[in-house]
Amino acid sequence: MTGSKLLIVKRKLRGRLVGCLGSRVSSLLLISAGLAITGISGTIKRGVIEDNGY
């Protein structure tokens, strides 16, 4: 009985850990992707402005 209870508790804890890590990783990926997109668009805008001479 105690062994099966321990397994269930371990699974629950592991699920929570994986969930926390997953959400953190996904948020980090979203932030880095957003920064990359804004950086790329910023460099493109700069290049266009420099080409036009403004």
Residue pairs with C-beta under 8 A, 6 or more apart in sequence:
none
